[in-house]
């Protein structure tokens, strides 16, 4: 089966100089994918010509005259820039021309435009941002929400857990992935009212066999791989993600600095070169780039705005895998089990980090 992905080529800090090389690298690695490159046609064609990819039959270029800048307010993205590369790329998914969209653009704008165009699926009040982080088991820990919803109610976190379970089950092949609720301690008596009430909902679902709820987990459990999924509100999730990204860069910087301090250090680094390379690969934040916007009636993936080509390529791969494993229908099926309860919590407001 051929998967078609729509790429917002203008989003992020670098635009076509990153998104086009990343798209071509992924296209070369996956023979069963076609790409719709969306953005200002002239710079896209210039980059394609430079890389010898003009006229590639697996690439379609769709012109978009406007760009949503990283500091644009939501109103600008939604109401004023109706011909933006971000909006046109998402429209490709809405109209059925692509199975998923990838953008490195403004996170708040991407969520707002995606929600406006695609709408939320039945049983979902608020979409959530989900990404993966490395753990000691050399596998991923899925964490959500990472900033789409700063203020949450218990039923929101409840829905995040269900959507995350469906995603991991589809992509990782785990029939009953474990779900942990991020808290200040593992004991049931700890935490604020949001966490305590959410835990009650998840325990009830666990008893019904709808979800495999492990219980409360702490921040260190994310990297120990205690559970497959960790659920939290968007405020906590976004702070956690930014702290982790900063720590990863600190560790890499310290290692490089220390190993260059003297000839003995450099000799040791040369001897351990292969091990250091593997460590760098496992802890490289770019390897975990690509967050999914779960709960929409279409697949949208967010790349970090500052990523280079290798990082953006990982985001494209995440979108491809989600489309290939039919994640959308899996989430819809899971949410249908909760439909009678979920529709009672209609919530038209969304706060974006």
LODO-331313 format. One record per residue (C-alpha): x, y, z. Coordinates in steps of 0.5 Angstrom, whole numbers, padded with zeros to 4 digits, always signed. Example, Ala and Ser with C-alpha at 12.3 -4.5 7.8 and 13.67 -1.06 7.14 Angstrom:
% residues 2
+0025-0009+0016/+0027-0002+0014/
//
This chain:
% residues 353
+0000+0000+0000/+0003+0007-0002/+0002+0012+0004/+0002+0020+0002/+0005+0025+0006/+0004+0032+0006/+0010+0036+0008/+0009+0044+0011/+0016+0046+0007/+0016+0053+0010/+0015+0052+0017/+0020+0052+0023/+0027+0056+0023/+0030+0053+0017/+0024+0052+0012/+0026+0049+0005/+0034+0048+0007/+0032+0043+0012/+0025+0040+0010/+0027+0039+0003/+0033+0035+0004/+0030+0031+0010/+0024+0029+0005/+0028+0027+0000/+0032+0022+0004/+0026+0019+0007/+0023+0018+0000/+0030+0014-0002/+0029+0010+0004/+0022+0008+0003/+0019+0006-0003/+0012+0006-0001/+0011+0013+0000/+0009+0019-0004/+0010+0026-0002/+0006+0033-0003/+0011+0039-0002/+0007+0045+0000/+0010+0052+0001/+0012+0057-0004/+0014+0054-0010/+0020+0058-0013/+0024+0056-0007/+0022+0049-0006/+0023+0048-0014/+0030+0051-0013/+0032+0046-0007/+0029+0040-0011/+0034+0043-0017/+0040+0044-0013/+0039+0036-0010/+0037+0033-0017/+0030+0031-0015/+0026+0036-0020/+0021+0032-0024/+0021+0026-0019/+0014+0022-0020/+0013+0021-0013/+0013+0028-0011/+0008+0033-0012/+0009+0041-0011/+0003+0045-0008/+0004+0052-0008/+0002+0056-0002/+0003+0064-0002/+0004+0065+0006/+0008+0062+0012/+0006+0062+0019/+0011+0065+0023/+0014+0062+0029/+0011+0068+0033/+0005+0069+0029/-0001+0070+0034/-0007+0064+0033/-0012+0069+0030/-0007+0071+0024/-0006+0063+0023/-0013+0062+0023/-0016+0068+0020/-0011+0072+0016/-0007+0067+0013/-0011+0062+0010/-0006+0061+0004/-0001+0059+0009/+0003+0053+0008/+0001+0050+0014/-0006+0051+0013/-0006+0048+0006/-0002+0042+0008/-0007+0040+0013/-0012+0041+0008/-0009+0035+0004/-0011+0031+0010/-0018+0034+0010/-0019+0033+0003/-0016+0026+0003/-0010+0027-0001/-0005+0025+0004/-0006+0020+0010/-0002+0025+0015/+0001+0032+0015/+0008+0034+0018/+0010+0041+0020/+0015+0044+0024/+0011+0051+0025/+0009+0054+0031/+0006+0049+0036/+0000+0053+0038/-0002+0055+0031/-0001+0048+0028/-0006+0045+0034/-0011+0051+0033/-0011+0050+0025/-0011+0043+0025/-0017+0043+0030/-0021+0048+0026/-0020+0044+0020/-0020+0037+0022/-0024+0037+0028/-0024+0032+0034/-0026+0025+0033/-0032+0023+0037/-0031+0022+0045/-0025+0027+0045/-0026+0034+0048/-0019+0036+0047/-0013+0033+0042/-0006+0032+0046/+0001+0032+0044/+0005+0026+0044/+0012+0024+0043/+0017+0019+0045/+0023+0019+0050/+0028+0014+0051/+0029+0009+0057/+0034+0004+0060/+0030-0002+0056/+0033+0001+0050/+0026+0003+0048/+0021+0009+0048/+0017+0011+0053/+0011+0015+0050/+0009+0022+0054/+0003+0026+0053/+0000+0031+0054/+0006+0036+0052/+0003+0043+0052/-0003+0043+0048/-0007+0043+0054/-0005+0047+0060/-0011+0046+0065/-0014+0040+0065/-0020+0036+0068/-0020+0029+0070/-0024+0026+0064/-0018+0030+0059/-0013+0026+0062/-0017+0020+0062/-0018+0021+0054/-0011+0022+0054/-0009+0015+0057/-0014+0012+0052/-0011+0015+0046/-0004+0014+0048/-0006+0006+0049/-0009+0006+0042/-0003+0009+0039/+0002+0005+0042/-0002-0002+0041/-0002+0000+0034/+0005+0002+0033/+0009-0002+0038/+0005-0008+0037/+0004-0008+0045/-0003-0011+0046/-0004-0008+0053/+0001-0003+0054/+0002+0000+0061/+0000+0007+0063/+0003+0011+0068/+0000+0017+0071/+0005+0022+0073/+0005+0024+0080/+0010+0027+0086/+0010+0020+0089/+0007+0013+0087/+0003+0012+0093/-0005+0013+0092/-0005+0019+0097/+0000+0023+0094/-0002+0028+0089/-0007+0034+0087/-0014+0033+0086/-0013+0033+0079/-0009+0027+0079/-0013+0023+0085/-0019+0024+0081/-0016+0021+0074/-0013+0015+0078/-0020+0013+0080/-0022+0014+0073/-0016+0010+0070/-0017+0004+0076/-0024+0003+0074/-0023+0002+0066/-0017-0002+0069/-0022-0007+0072/-0027-0007+0066/-0021-0009+0062/-0021-0003+0058/-0014+0000+0059/-0008-0003+0063/-0007+0002+0068/+0000+0001+0072/-0001+0007+0077/+0002+0013+0079/+0009+0014+0077/+0015+0019+0078/+0019+0023+0073/+0025+0018+0074/+0020+0012+0071/+0020+0016+0064/+0027+0014+0063/+0027+0007+0067/+0022+0005+0062/+0017+0003+0068/+0011+0004+0063/+0010+0004+0056/+0006+0011+0057/+0006+0017+0062/+0000+0021+0062/+0000+0028+0065/-0003+0035+0064/+0000+0040+0058/+0004+0044+0063/+0007+0039+0067/+0009+0035+0060/+0012+0041+0057/+0016+0043+0063/+0019+0036+0063/+0020+0036+0055/+0024+0042+0055/+0028+0040+0061/+0030+0033+0058/+0032+0037+0052/+0036+0042+0056/+0039+0036+0060/+0041+0032+0053/+0045+0038+0050/+0048+0039+0057/+0051+0032+0057/+0053+0032+0050/+0057+0038+0051/+0060+0036+0057/+0062+0030+0054/+0065+0033+0048/+0069+0039+0052/+0072+0034+0057/+0074+0029+0052/+0078+0035+0048/+0082+0037+0055/+0088+0034+0054/+0092+0028+0049/+0090+0023+0054/+0083+0024+0054/+0083+0025+0046/+0086+0018+0046/+0081+0015+0051/+0076+0018+0046/+0079+0015+0040/+0079+0008+0043/+0072+0008+0046/+0070+0012+0039/+0065+0006+0037/+0062+0006+0044/+0061+0014+0044/+0058+0014+0038/+0053+0009+0040/+0051+0013+0046/+0051+0019+0042/+0046+0016+0038/+0041+0013+0043/+0041+0020+0047/+0041+0024+0041/+0034+0028+0042/+0033+0029+0034/+0032+0021+0034/+0026+0022+0038/+0023+0028+0034/+0016+0028+0032/+0010+0029+0036/+0003+0027+0034/-0003+0031+0035/-0008+0026+0038/-0015+0026+0038/-0016+0029+0031/-0020+0027+0025/-0013+0026+0021/-0006+0025+0023/-0002+0031+0024/+0006+0031+0027/+0010+0036+0030/+0017+0037+0029/+0021+0041+0033/+0022+0048+0030/+0030+0048+0030/+0031+0041+0028/+0036+0040+0022/+0035+0035+0016/+0036+0029+0020/+0031+0031+0026/+0026+0033+0021/+0027+0026+0017/+0025+0023+0024/+0018+0027+0024/+0017+0024+0017/+0018+0017+0019/+0013+0018+0025/+0008+0020+0021/+0009+0015+0016/+0009+0009+0021/+0002+0012+0024/-0001+0012+0017/+0002+0005+0016/-0001+0002+0022/-0008+0006+0021/-0007+0009+0028/-0013+0014+0027/-0018+0008+0026/-0015+0005+0032/-0016+0011+0037/-0023+0012+0034/-0025+0005+0036/-0022+0005+0043/-0025+0012+0044/-0032+0009+0042/-0032+0004+0048/-0032+0011+0052/-0037+0014+0048/-0043+0015+0053/-0039+0018+0058/-0034+0022+0054/-0040+0026+0050/-0042+0029+0057/-0036+0033+0058/-0037+0037+0052/-0031+0042+0052/-0030+0048+0047/-0024+0051+0050/-0017+0049+0049/-0011+0053+0052/-0005+0052+0048/+0002+0053+0051/
//
